[in-house]
Amino acid sequence: MGRTGIEDKQKICDLLAPALRETRNLGDLDYLEYNRDRELVYAYFINGNCKIANVACDSGTAMIRDIIKQIV
């Protein structure tokens, strides 16, 4: 987190994706992409599928919870 206190949500996604790939449910996760304008996270999978998580108004930790809840 920077000095301004603003969380880098794409960085959180970049760090979260490898951990999720180690799980049984999300081993086929390719990457997570945060869209700041829409406050959505796109979860792209190796097979070409995409799931979308709404993370509007979320803190970093709430965003992690919402991503997992919405893409599993």
HTML snippet that shows the backbone in 3Dmol.js (N, CA, C, O; Angstrom):
<script src="https://3Dmol.org/build/3Dmol-min.js"></script>
<div id="view" style="width:600px;height:400px;position:relative"></div>
<script>
const pdb = `
ATOM      1  N   MET A   1       0.860  -1.171   0.000  1.00  0.00           N
ATOM      2  CA  MET A   1       0.000   0.000   0.000  1.00  0.00           C
ATOM      3  C   MET A   1       0.897   1.223   0.000  1.00  0.00           C
ATOM      4  O   MET A   1       1.879   1.288   0.740  1.00  0.00           O
ATOM      5  N   GLY A   2       0.556   2.180  -0.828  1.00  0.00           N
ATOM      6  CA  GLY A   2       1.360   3.387  -0.931  1.00  0.00           C
ATOM      7  C   GLY A   2       1.163   4.317   0.247  1.00  0.00           C
ATOM      8  O   GLY A   2       0.352   4.061   1.137  1.00  0.00           O
ATOM      9  N   ARG A   3       1.911   5.388   0.237  1.00  0.00           N
ATOM     10  CA  ARG A   3       1.835   6.374   1.321  1.00  0.00           C
ATOM     11  C   ARG A   3       0.477   7.065   1.399  1.00  0.00           C
ATOM     12  O   ARG A   3       0.100   7.579   2.452  1.00  0.00           O
ATOM     13  N   THR A   4      -0.256   7.079   0.289  1.00  0.00           N
ATOM     14  CA  THR A   4      -1.561   7.739   0.265  1.00  0.00           C
ATOM     15  C   THR A   4      -2.644   6.914   0.934  1.00  0.00           C
ATOM     16  O   THR A   4      -3.737   7.417   1.198  1.00  0.00           O
ATOM     17  N   GLY A   5      -2.348   5.642   1.212  1.00  0.00           N
ATOM     18  CA  GLY A   5      -3.349   4.773   1.829  1.00  0.00           C
ATOM     19  C   GLY A   5      -4.266   4.123   0.822  1.00  0.00           C
ATOM     20  O   GLY A   5      -5.183   3.396   1.206  1.00  0.00           O
ATOM     21  N   ILE A   6      -4.044   4.366  -0.467  1.00  0.00           N
ATOM     22  CA  ILE A   6      -4.867   3.770  -1.511  1.00  0.00           C
ATOM     23  C   ILE A   6      -4.280   2.412  -1.882  1.00  0.00           C
ATOM     24  O   ILE A   6      -3.090   2.298  -2.177  1.00  0.00           O
ATOM     25  N   GLU A   7      -5.121   1.396  -1.864  1.00  0.00           N
ATOM     26  CA  GLU A   7      -4.671   0.050  -2.174  1.00  0.00           C
ATOM     27  C   GLU A   7      -4.567  -0.144  -3.689  1.00  0.00           C
ATOM     28  O   GLU A   7      -5.401   0.354  -4.445  1.00  0.00           O
ATOM     29  N   ASP A   8      -3.552  -0.859  -4.116  1.00  0.00           N
ATOM     30  CA  ASP A   8      -3.370  -1.200  -5.526  1.00  0.00           C
ATOM     31  C   ASP A   8      -4.117  -2.511  -5.763  1.00  0.00           C
ATOM     32  O   ASP A   8      -3.586  -3.594  -5.514  1.00  0.00           O
ATOM     33  N   LYS A   9      -5.340  -2.403  -6.242  1.00  0.00           N
ATOM     34  CA  LYS A   9      -6.195  -3.581  -6.358  1.00  0.00           C
ATOM     35  C   LYS A   9      -5.729  -4.541  -7.439  1.00  0.00           C
ATOM     36  O   LYS A   9      -5.948  -5.747  -7.316  1.00  0.00           O
ATOM     37  N   GLN A  10      -5.086  -4.042  -8.504  1.00  0.00           N
ATOM     38  CA  GLN A  10      -4.540  -4.976  -9.493  1.00  0.00           C
ATOM     39  C   GLN A  10      -3.385  -5.758  -8.889  1.00  0.00           C
ATOM     40  O   GLN A  10      -3.228  -6.949  -9.161  1.00  0.00           O
ATOM     41  N   LYS A  11      -2.586  -5.102  -8.082  1.00  0.00           N
ATOM     42  CA  LYS A  11      -1.477  -5.807  -7.429  1.00  0.00           C
ATOM     43  C   LYS A  11      -2.004  -6.900  -6.507  1.00  0.00           C
ATOM     44  O   LYS A  11      -1.442  -7.993  -6.447  1.00  0.00           O
ATOM     45  N   ILE A  12      -3.081  -6.604  -5.792  1.00  0.00           N
ATOM     46  CA  ILE A  12      -3.699  -7.607  -4.927  1.00  0.00           C
ATOM     47  C   ILE A  12      -4.148  -8.795  -5.770  1.00  0.00           C
ATOM     48  O   ILE A  12      -3.948  -9.944  -5.375  1.00  0.00           O
ATOM     49  N   CYS A  13      -4.749  -8.534  -6.920  1.00  0.00           N
ATOM     50  CA  CYS A  13      -5.175  -9.611  -7.826  1.00  0.00           C
ATOM     51  C   CYS A  13      -3.974 -10.412  -8.311  1.00  0.00           C
ATOM     52  O   CYS A  13      -4.020 -11.641  -8.365  1.00  0.00           O
ATOM     53  N   ASP A  14      -2.899  -9.709  -8.665  1.00  0.00           N
ATOM     54  CA  ASP A  14      -1.690 -10.383  -9.153  1.00  0.00           C
ATOM     55  C   ASP A  14      -1.084 -11.297  -8.092  1.00  0.00           C
ATOM     56  O   ASP A  14      -0.564 -12.366  -8.413  1.00  0.00           O
ATOM     57  N   LEU A  15      -1.149 -10.884  -6.850  1.00  0.00           N
ATOM     58  CA  LEU A  15      -0.606 -11.698  -5.757  1.00  0.00           C
ATOM     59  C   LEU A  15      -1.559 -12.823  -5.354  1.00  0.00           C
ATOM     60  O   LEU A  15      -1.118 -13.891  -4.929  1.00  0.00           O
ATOM     61  N   LEU A  16      -2.857 -12.582  -5.488  1.00  0.00           N
ATOM     62  CA  LEU A  16      -3.858 -13.573  -5.104  1.00  0.00           C
ATOM     63  C   LEU A  16      -3.931 -14.740  -6.088  1.00  0.00           C
ATOM     64  O   LEU A  16      -4.109 -15.887  -5.677  1.00  0.00           O
ATOM     65  N   ALA A  17      -3.798 -14.460  -7.363  1.00  0.00           N
ATOM     66  CA  ALA A  17      -3.978 -15.489  -8.394  1.00  0.00           C
ATOM     67  C   ALA A  17      -3.085 -16.716  -8.175  1.00  0.00           C
ATOM     68  O   ALA A  17      -3.592 -17.835  -8.249  1.00  0.00           O
ATOM     69  N   PRO A  18      -1.782 -16.562  -7.909  1.00  0.00           N
ATOM     70  CA  PRO A  18      -0.950 -17.765  -7.699  1.00  0.00           C
ATOM     71  C   PRO A  18      -1.406 -18.603  -6.501  1.00  0.00           C
ATOM     72  O   PRO A  18      -1.329 -19.831  -6.541  1.00  0.00           O
ATOM     73  N   ALA A  19      -1.872 -17.957  -5.456  1.00  0.00           N
ATOM     74  CA  ALA A  19      -2.363 -18.698  -4.288  1.00  0.00           C
ATOM     75  C   ALA A  19      -3.624 -19.481  -4.648  1.00  0.00           C
ATOM     76  O   ALA A  19      -3.775 -20.635  -4.246  1.00  0.00           O
ATOM     77  N   LEU A  20      -4.523 -18.863  -5.397  1.00  0.00           N
ATOM     78  CA  LEU A  20      -5.753 -19.543  -5.789  1.00  0.00           C
ATOM     79  C   LEU A  20      -5.474 -20.716  -6.711  1.00  0.00           C
ATOM     80  O   LEU A  20      -6.168 -21.730  -6.647  1.00  0.00           O
ATOM     81  N   ARG A  21      -4.458 -20.592  -7.577  1.00  0.00           N
ATOM     82  CA  ARG A  21      -4.096 -21.688  -8.479  1.00  0.00           C
ATOM     83  C   ARG A  21      -3.613 -22.927  -7.727  1.00  0.00           C
ATOM     84  O   ARG A  21      -3.633 -24.028  -8.279  1.00  0.00           O
ATOM     85  N   GLU A  22      -3.186 -22.765  -6.497  1.00  0.00           N
ATOM     86  CA  GLU A  22      -2.720 -23.889  -5.682  1.00  0.00           C
ATOM     87  C   GLU A  22      -3.868 -24.646  -5.032  1.00  0.00           C
ATOM     88  O   GLU A  22      -3.648 -25.664  -4.375  1.00  0.00           O
ATOM     89  N   THR A  23      -5.087 -24.158  -5.210  1.00  0.00           N
ATOM     90  CA  THR A  23      -6.244 -24.823  -4.610  1.00  0.00           C
ATOM     91  C   THR A  23      -6.867 -25.819  -5.585  1.00  0.00           C
ATOM     92  O   THR A  23      -6.662 -25.736  -6.796  1.00  0.00           O
ATOM     93  N   ARG A  24      -7.618 -26.746  -5.040  1.00  0.00           N
ATOM     94  CA  ARG A  24      -8.308 -27.750  -5.856  1.00  0.00           C
ATOM     95  C   ARG A  24      -9.350 -27.111  -6.769  1.00  0.00           C
ATOM     96  O   ARG A  24      -9.495 -27.514  -7.923  1.00  0.00           O
ATOM     97  N   ASN A  25     -10.070 -26.121  -6.260  1.00  0.00           N
ATOM     98  CA  ASN A  25     -11.168 -25.508  -7.016  1.00  0.00           C
ATOM     99  C   ASN A  25     -10.710 -24.573  -8.123  1.00  0.00           C
ATOM    100  O   ASN A  25     -11.418 -24.403  -9.115  1.00  0.00           O
ATOM    101  N   LEU A  26      -9.550 -23.968  -7.975  1.00  0.00           N
ATOM    102  CA  LEU A  26      -9.145 -22.927  -8.930  1.00  0.00           C
ATOM    103  C   LEU A  26      -7.778 -23.191  -9.558  1.00  0.00           C
ATOM    104  O   LEU A  26      -7.070 -22.257  -9.933  1.00  0.00           O
ATOM    105  N   GLY A  27      -7.417 -24.455  -9.668  1.00  0.00           N
ATOM    106  CA  GLY A  27      -6.145 -24.808 -10.271  1.00  0.00           C
ATOM    107  C   GLY A  27      -6.029 -24.415 -11.730  1.00  0.00           C
ATOM    108  O   GLY A  27      -4.923 -24.324 -12.262  1.00  0.00           O
ATOM    109  N   ASP A  28      -7.164 -24.180 -12.388  1.00  0.00           N
ATOM    110  CA  ASP A  28      -7.164 -23.803 -13.801  1.00  0.00           C
ATOM    111  C   ASP A  28      -7.283 -22.292 -14.012  1.00  0.00           C
ATOM    112  O   ASP A  28      -7.504 -21.840 -15.136  1.00  0.00           O
ATOM    113  N   LEU A  29      -7.140 -21.515 -12.946  1.00  0.00           N
ATOM    114  CA  LEU A  29      -7.197 -20.054 -13.056  1.00  0.00           C
ATOM    115  C   LEU A  29      -5.954 -19.558 -13.791  1.00  0.00           C
ATOM    116  O   LEU A  29      -4.832 -19.923 -13.439  1.00  0.00           O
ATOM    117  N   ASP A  30      -6.155 -18.734 -14.801  1.00  0.00           N
ATOM    118  CA  ASP A  30      -5.023 -18.179 -15.549  1.00  0.00           C
ATOM    119  C   ASP A  30      -4.567 -16.877 -14.894  1.00  0.00           C
ATOM    120  O   ASP A  30      -3.417 -16.765 -14.469  1.00  0.00           O
ATOM    121  N   TYR A  31      -5.470 -15.886 -14.811  1.00  0.00           N
ATOM    122  CA  TYR A  31      -5.115 -14.627 -14.162  1.00  0.00           C
ATOM    123  C   TYR A  31      -6.364 -13.842 -13.779  1.00  0.00           C
ATOM    124  O   TYR A  31      -7.464 -14.126 -14.251  1.00  0.00           O
ATOM    125  N   LEU A  32      -6.171 -12.855 -12.917  1.00  0.00           N
ATOM    126  CA  LEU A  32      -7.233 -11.948 -12.470  1.00  0.00           C
ATOM    127  C   LEU A  32      -6.924 -10.551 -12.990  1.00  0.00           C
ATOM    128  O   LEU A  32      -5.788 -10.083 -12.917  1.00  0.00           O
ATOM    129  N   GLU A  33      -7.943  -9.901 -13.509  1.00  0.00           N
ATOM    130  CA  GLU A  33      -7.762  -8.545 -14.035  1.00  0.00           C
ATOM    131  C   GLU A  33      -8.769  -7.606 -13.371  1.00  0.00           C
ATOM    132  O   GLU A  33      -9.975  -7.845 -13.423  1.00  0.00           O
ATOM    133  N   TYR A  34      -8.276  -6.553 -12.756  1.00  0.00           N
ATOM    134  CA  TYR A  34      -9.136  -5.583 -12.083  1.00  0.00           C
ATOM    135  C   TYR A  34      -9.485  -4.453 -13.040  1.00  0.00           C
ATOM    136  O   TYR A  34      -8.600  -3.880 -13.675  1.00  0.00           O
ATOM    137  N   ASN A  35     -10.774  -4.129 -13.147  1.00  0.00           N
ATOM    138  CA  ASN A  35     -11.238  -3.000 -13.950  1.00  0.00           C
ATOM    139  C   ASN A  35     -11.667  -1.903 -12.995  1.00  0.00           C
ATOM    140  O   ASN A  35     -12.713  -1.999 -12.353  1.00  0.00           O
ATOM    141  N   ARG A  36     -10.857  -0.863 -12.904  1.00  0.00           N
ATOM    142  CA  ARG A  36     -11.086   0.211 -11.935  1.00  0.00           C
ATOM    143  C   ARG A  36     -12.367   0.986 -12.219  1.00  0.00           C
ATOM    144  O   ARG A  36     -13.075   1.368 -11.287  1.00  0.00           O
ATOM    145  N   ASP A  37     -12.678   1.225 -13.500  1.00  0.00           N
ATOM    146  CA  ASP A  37     -13.860   2.010 -13.852  1.00  0.00           C
ATOM    147  C   ASP A  37     -15.159   1.313 -13.473  1.00  0.00           C
ATOM    148  O   ASP A  37     -16.105   1.958 -13.021  1.00  0.00           O
ATOM    149  N   ARG A  38     -15.204   0.020 -13.654  1.00  0.00           N
ATOM    150  CA  ARG A  38     -16.417  -0.751 -13.352  1.00  0.00           C
ATOM    151  C   ARG A  38     -16.386  -1.410 -11.991  1.00  0.00           C
ATOM    152  O   ARG A  38     -17.405  -1.924 -11.531  1.00  0.00           O
ATOM    153  N   GLU A  39     -15.224  -1.404 -11.330  1.00  0.00           N
ATOM    154  CA  GLU A  39     -15.020  -2.065 -10.041  1.00  0.00           C
ATOM    155  C   GLU A  39     -15.408  -3.544 -10.111  1.00  0.00           C
ATOM    156  O   GLU A  39     -16.144  -4.070  -9.275  1.00  0.00           O
ATOM    157  N   LEU A  40     -14.872  -4.184 -11.155  1.00  0.00           N
ATOM    158  CA  LEU A  40     -15.084  -5.607 -11.372  1.00  0.00           C
ATOM    159  C   LEU A  40     -13.733  -6.292 -11.479  1.00  0.00           C
ATOM    160  O   LEU A  40     -12.746  -5.683 -11.892  1.00  0.00           O
ATOM    161  N   VAL A  41     -13.697  -7.563 -11.103  1.00  0.00           N
ATOM    162  CA  VAL A  41     -12.516  -8.385 -11.323  1.00  0.00           C
ATOM    163  C   VAL A  41     -12.927  -9.493 -12.280  1.00  0.00           C
ATOM    164  O   VAL A  41     -13.902 -10.208 -12.052  1.00  0.00           O
ATOM    165  N   TYR A  42     -12.162  -9.617 -13.352  1.00  0.00           N
ATOM    166  CA  TYR A  42     -12.377 -10.664 -14.343  1.00  0.00           C
ATOM    167  C   TYR A  42     -11.411 -11.795 -14.044  1.00  0.00           C
ATOM    168  O   TYR A  42     -10.199 -11.589 -13.986  1.00  0.00           O
ATOM    169  N   ALA A  43     -11.946 -12.981 -13.855  1.00  0.00           N
ATOM    170  CA  ALA A  43     -11.140 -14.168 -13.599  1.00  0.00           C
ATOM    171  C   ALA A  43     -11.099 -14.981 -14.886  1.00  0.00           C
ATOM    172  O   ALA A  43     -12.109 -15.537 -15.315  1.00  0.00           O
ATOM    173  N   TYR A  44      -9.924 -15.042 -15.492  1.00  0.00           N
ATOM    174  CA  TYR A  44      -9.755 -15.771 -16.746  1.00  0.00           C
ATOM    175  C   TYR A  44      -9.171 -17.148 -16.449  1.00  0.00           C
ATOM    176  O   TYR A  44      -8.241 -17.293 -15.656  1.00  0.00           O
ATOM    177  N   PHE A  45      -9.742 -18.150 -17.106  1.00  0.00           N
ATOM    178  CA  PHE A  45      -9.335 -19.526 -16.893  1.00  0.00           C
ATOM    179  C   PHE A  45      -8.638 -20.080 -18.124  1.00  0.00           C
ATOM    180  O   PHE A  45      -8.842 -19.592 -19.236  1.00  0.00           O
ATOM    181  N   ILE A  46      -7.820 -21.094 -17.924  1.00  0.00           N
ATOM    182  CA  ILE A  46      -7.018 -21.682 -18.995  1.00  0.00           C
ATOM    183  C   ILE A  46      -7.890 -22.176 -20.150  1.00  0.00           C
ATOM    184  O   ILE A  46      -7.476 -22.114 -21.307  1.00  0.00           O
ATOM    185  N   ASN A  47      -9.086 -22.662 -19.844  1.00  0.00           N
ATOM    186  CA  ASN A  47      -9.979 -23.192 -20.885  1.00  0.00           C
ATOM    187  C   ASN A  47     -10.715 -22.103 -21.667  1.00  0.00           C
ATOM    188  O   ASN A  47     -11.521 -22.412 -22.545  1.00  0.00           O
ATOM    189  N   GLY A  48     -10.442 -20.824 -21.354  1.00  0.00           N
ATOM    190  CA  GLY A  48     -11.080 -19.715 -22.071  1.00  0.00           C
ATOM    191  C   GLY A  48     -12.276 -19.119 -21.359  1.00  0.00           C
ATOM    192  O   GLY A  48     -12.758 -18.058 -21.755  1.00  0.00           O
ATOM    193  N   ASN A  49     -12.768 -19.772 -20.319  1.00  0.00           N
ATOM    194  CA  ASN A  49     -13.897 -19.220 -19.567  1.00  0.00           C
ATOM    195  C   ASN A  49     -13.480 -17.989 -18.780  1.00  0.00           C
ATOM    196  O   ASN A  49     -12.305 -17.789 -18.471  1.00  0.00           O
ATOM    197  N   CYS A  50     -14.476 -17.174 -18.467  1.00  0.00           N
ATOM    198  CA  CYS A  50     -14.248 -15.975 -17.664  1.00  0.00           C
ATOM    199  C   CYS A  50     -15.397 -15.836 -16.676  1.00  0.00           C
ATOM    200  O   CYS A  50     -16.564 -15.972 -17.044  1.00  0.00           O
ATOM    201  N   LYS A  51     -15.062 -15.567 -15.430  1.00  0.00           N
ATOM    202  CA  LYS A  51     -16.065 -15.269 -14.406  1.00  0.00           C
ATOM    203  C   LYS A  51     -15.801 -13.855 -13.920  1.00  0.00           C
ATOM    204  O   LYS A  51     -14.665 -13.382 -13.941  1.00  0.00           O
ATOM    205  N   ILE A  52     -16.856 -13.186 -13.483  1.00  0.00           N
ATOM    206  CA  ILE A  52     -16.744 -11.788 -13.079  1.00  0.00           C
ATOM    207  C   ILE A  52     -17.165 -11.639 -11.624  1.00  0.00           C
ATOM    208  O   ILE A  52     -18.196 -12.164 -11.204  1.00  0.00           O
ATOM    209  N   ALA A  53     -16.352 -10.916 -10.864  1.00  0.00           N
ATOM    210  CA  ALA A  53     -16.659 -10.633  -9.460  1.00  0.00           C
ATOM    211  C   ALA A  53     -16.857  -9.137  -9.286  1.00  0.00           C
ATOM    212  O   ALA A  53     -16.023  -8.339  -9.714  1.00  0.00           O
ATOM    213  N   ASN A  54     -17.952  -8.762  -8.666  1.00  0.00           N
ATOM    214  CA  ASN A  54     -18.225  -7.360  -8.363  1.00  0.00           C
ATOM    215  C   ASN A  54     -17.518  -7.014  -7.061  1.00  0.00           C
ATOM    216  O   ASN A  54     -17.781  -7.623  -6.024  1.00  0.00           O
ATOM    217  N   VAL A  55     -16.623  -6.037  -7.115  1.00  0.00           N
ATOM    218  CA  VAL A  55     -15.860  -5.643  -5.929  1.00  0.00           C
ATOM    219  C   VAL A  55     -16.050  -4.151  -5.617  1.00  0.00           C
ATOM    220  O   VAL A  55     -15.158  -3.501  -5.071  1.00  0.00           O
ATOM    221  N   ALA A  56     -17.222  -3.628  -5.972  1.00  0.00           N
ATOM    222  CA  ALA A  56     -17.509  -2.207  -5.767  1.00  0.00           C
ATOM    223  C   ALA A  56     -17.411  -1.849  -4.288  1.00  0.00           C
ATOM    224  O   ALA A  56     -17.962  -2.539  -3.431  1.00  0.00           O
ATOM    225  N   CYS A  57     -16.708  -0.770  -4.009  1.00  0.00           N
ATOM    226  CA  CYS A  57     -16.557  -0.195  -2.666  1.00  0.00           C
ATOM    227  C   CYS A  57     -15.831  -1.117  -1.689  1.00  0.00           C
ATOM    228  O   CYS A  57     -15.917  -0.919  -0.477  1.00  0.00           O
ATOM    229  N   ASP A  58     -15.124  -2.114  -2.197  1.00  0.00           N
ATOM    230  CA  ASP A  58     -14.436  -3.062  -1.325  1.00  0.00           C
ATOM    231  C   ASP A  58     -13.063  -2.551  -0.899  1.00  0.00           C
ATOM    232  O   ASP A  58     -12.363  -1.890  -1.665  1.00  0.00           O
ATOM    233  N   SER A  59     -12.700  -2.869   0.328  1.00  0.00           N
ATOM    234  CA  SER A  59     -11.304  -2.727   0.752  1.00  0.00           C
ATOM    235  C   SER A  59     -10.542  -3.886   0.122  1.00  0.00           C
ATOM    236  O   SER A  59     -11.148  -4.755  -0.504  1.00  0.00           O
ATOM    237  N   GLY A  60      -9.239  -3.910   0.276  1.00  0.00           N
ATOM    238  CA  GLY A  60      -8.451  -5.004  -0.274  1.00  0.00           C
ATOM    239  C   GLY A  60      -8.851  -6.360   0.272  1.00  0.00           C
ATOM    240  O   GLY A  60      -8.987  -7.319  -0.487  1.00  0.00           O
ATOM    241  N   THR A  61      -9.042  -6.451   1.579  1.00  0.00           N
ATOM    242  CA  THR A  61      -9.409  -7.743   2.169  1.00  0.00           C
ATOM    243  C   THR A  61     -10.834  -8.140   1.795  1.00  0.00           C
ATOM    244  O   THR A  61     -11.101  -9.321   1.569  1.00  0.00           O
ATOM    245  N   ALA A  62     -11.743  -7.190   1.727  1.00  0.00           N
ATOM    246  CA  ALA A  62     -13.117  -7.494   1.305  1.00  0.00           C
ATOM    247  C   ALA A  62     -13.126  -7.934  -0.154  1.00  0.00           C
ATOM    248  O   ALA A  62     -13.910  -8.801  -0.539  1.00  0.00           O
ATOM    249  N   MET A  63     -12.257  -7.335  -0.964  1.00  0.00           N
ATOM    250  CA  MET A  63     -12.155  -7.703  -2.365  1.00  0.00           C
ATOM    251  C   MET A  63     -11.726  -9.163  -2.497  1.00  0.00           C
ATOM    252  O   MET A  63     -12.281  -9.900  -3.313  1.00  0.00           O
ATOM    253  N   ILE A  64     -10.743  -9.587  -1.702  1.00  0.00           N
ATOM    254  CA  ILE A  64     -10.282 -10.974  -1.740  1.00  0.00           C
ATOM    255  C   ILE A  64     -11.433 -11.916  -1.408  1.00  0.00           C
ATOM    256  O   ILE A  64     -11.641 -12.915  -2.096  1.00  0.00           O
ATOM    257  N   ARG A  65     -12.180 -11.597  -0.353  1.00  0.00           N
ATOM    258  CA  ARG A  65     -13.329 -12.435   0.030  1.00  0.00           C
ATOM    259  C   ARG A  65     -14.351 -12.504  -1.100  1.00  0.00           C
ATOM    260  O   ARG A  65     -14.847 -13.582  -1.426  1.00  0.00           O
ATOM    261  N   ASP A  66     -14.666 -11.354  -1.696  1.00  0.00           N
ATOM    262  CA  ASP A  66     -15.677 -11.316  -2.752  1.00  0.00           C
ATOM    263  C   ASP A  66     -15.220 -12.065  -4.003  1.00  0.00           C
ATOM    264  O   ASP A  66     -16.019 -12.763  -4.627  1.00  0.00           O
ATOM    265  N   ILE A  67     -13.963 -11.930  -4.371  1.00  0.00           N
ATOM    266  CA  ILE A  67     -13.460 -12.673  -5.535  1.00  0.00           C
ATOM    267  C   ILE A  67     -13.648 -14.162  -5.318  1.00  0.00           C
ATOM    268  O   ILE A  67     -14.201 -14.853  -6.174  1.00  0.00           O
ATOM    269  N   ILE A  68     -13.192 -14.659  -4.177  1.00  0.00           N
ATOM    270  CA  ILE A  68     -13.290 -16.091  -3.914  1.00  0.00           C
ATOM    271  C   ILE A  68     -14.751 -16.538  -3.899  1.00  0.00           C
ATOM    272  O   ILE A  68     -15.099 -17.552  -4.505  1.00  0.00           O
ATOM    273  N   LYS A  69     -15.593 -15.793  -3.217  1.00  0.00           N
ATOM    274  CA  LYS A  69     -17.000 -16.161  -3.102  1.00  0.00           C
ATOM    275  C   LYS A  69     -17.694 -16.191  -4.478  1.00  0.00           C
ATOM    276  O   LYS A  69     -18.559 -17.031  -4.726  1.00  0.00           O
ATOM    277  N   GLN A  70     -17.305 -15.272  -5.358  1.00  0.00           N
ATOM    278  CA  GLN A  70     -18.016 -15.133  -6.619  1.00  0.00           C
ATOM    279  C   GLN A  70     -17.448 -15.962  -7.774  1.00  0.00           C
ATOM    280  O   GLN A  70     -18.134 -16.146  -8.779  1.00  0.00           O
ATOM    281  N   ILE A  71     -16.226 -16.462  -7.661  1.00  0.00           N
ATOM    282  CA  ILE A  71     -15.684 -17.228  -8.777  1.00  0.00           C
ATOM    283  C   ILE A  71     -15.575 -18.727  -8.514  1.00  0.00           C
ATOM    284  O   ILE A  71     -15.324 -19.501  -9.438  1.00  0.00           O
ATOM    285  N   VAL A  72     -15.760 -19.137  -7.278  1.00  0.00           N
ATOM    286  CA  VAL A  72     -15.681 -20.579  -6.985  1.00  0.00           C
ATOM    287  C   VAL A  72     -17.011 -21.228  -7.293  1.00  0.00           C
ATOM    288  O   VAL A  72     -17.164 -22.437  -7.118  1.00  0.00           O
TER     289      VAL A  72
END
`;
const viewer = $3Dmol.createViewer("view");
viewer.addModel(pdb, "pdb");
viewer.setStyle({}, {cartoon: {color: "spectrum"}});
viewer.zoomTo();
viewer.render();
</script>
